[in-house]
Amino acid sequence: MRKLIKFKNKDFLLLTTLFCISLLCGCGFTTSLYTSGGSRADGTITMTVTYGALRVPKINWEAARKKAIERCRLWGYSGGYFFETGNRECVDYNCNTYRNTYTFQCTK
């Protein structure tokens, strides 16, 4: 015969809370943007990150900036900056995957 584990209300609430916190803490991940397009004539570089709906990307902005400046220098520019905001779009039908796109402006 099986023995069932019996929880008191406080124990159940504590375990449920800890479980939920552990789920939320494990959802973030550090990533770099990848180059997904651009225009040499306009001096713009499009950089993107794709992620699941329950995950929150922590973007390594310094690595992304270095990657973009390297591309700008290949095009004859000396530096640049990211625009203030990016664009978030749903990738699949149920919005289980998202894509954030950011534009980097090269400068002379």
ZISULSUL-V443288 format. One record per residue. N is the residue number from 0. PHI is phi in radians with two decimals (999 if undefined). D_FIRST is the distance of its C-alpha to the first C-alpha in Angstrom with 1 decimal. Layout:
N/PHI/D_FIRST + N/PHI/D_FIRST
This chain:
0/999/0.0 + 1/-1.41/3.8 + 2/-1.73/6.6 + 3/-1.61/9.6 + 4/-1.45/13.0 + 5/-1.86/15.4 + 6/-1.89/19.1 + 7/-1.41/22.1 + 8/-0.99/24.8 + 9/-1.15/27.0 + 10/-1.11/24.4 + 11/-1.10/23.6 + 12/-1.09/27.3 + 13/-1.12/28.1 + 14/-1.12/25.6 + 15/-1.11/26.9 + 16/-1.10/30.4 + 17/-1.09/30.0 + 18/-1.10/28.5 + 19/-1.11/31.4 + 20/-1.11/34.0 + 21/-1.14/32.7 + 22/-1.16/33.1 + 23/-1.21/36.6 + 24/-1.21/37.8 + 25/-1.49/36.9 + 26/-1.54/38.9 + 27/-1.45/42.4 + 28/-2.63/44.2 + 29/-1.61/47.7 + 30/-2.60/49.9 + 31/-1.88/53.6 + 32/-1.34/55.4 + 33/-1.93/56.7 + 34/-1.31/60.2 + 35/-2.09/60.0 + 36/2.92/63.6 + 37/2.81/66.9 + 38/-2.43/70.6 + 39/-1.13/73.2 + 40/-1.11/75.9 + 41/-1.47/74.0 + 42/1.21/72.6 + 43/-2.11/69.0 + 44/-2.19/65.8 + 45/-1.72/62.6 + 46/-2.19/59.4 + 47/-2.38/55.9 + 48/-2.38/52.2 + 49/-2.05/49.4 + 50/-2.71/45.8 + 51/-1.32/42.6 + 52/-1.09/42.2 + 53/-1.64/39.5 + 54/-1.97/41.5 + 55/-2.09/44.5 + 56/-1.30/47.2 + 57/-1.86/49.0 + 58/-1.41/52.3 + 59/-1.44/54.3 + 60/-1.16/57.6 + 61/-1.15/59.7 + 62/-1.13/58.8 + 63/-1.15/59.4 + 64/-1.11/62.7 + 65/-1.10/63.8 + 66/-1.11/62.9 + 67/-1.21/64.8 + 68/-1.12/67.9 + 69/-1.05/68.0 + 70/-1.15/68.3 + 71/-1.05/70.9 + 72/-1.16/73.0 + 73/-1.11/72.9 + 74/-1.58/74.4 + 75/1.68/77.1 + 76/-1.68/75.6 + 77/-1.80/75.2 + 78/-2.92/72.1 + 79/2.89/70.1 + 80/-2.71/67.5 + 81/-1.45/64.4 + 82/-1.18/64.9 + 83/-1.01/63.1 + 84/-2.14/60.4 + 85/-1.96/58.6 + 86/-2.13/57.4 + 87/-1.86/53.7 + 88/-2.39/52.9 + 89/-1.36/49.9 + 90/-1.60/49.7 + 91/-2.01/47.4 + 92/-1.03/46.9 + 93/-1.60/43.8 + 94/1.00/45.1 + 95/-1.48/42.3 + 96/-2.32/45.1 + 97/-2.12/48.1 + 98/-2.27/51.4 + 99/-1.80/53.6 + 100/-2.11/57.2 + 101/-2.17/59.7 + 102/-1.92/63.5 + 103/-1.90/65.5 + 104/-1.73/69.2 + 105/-1.36/71.5 + 106/-2.25/74.6 + 107/-1.38/77.9
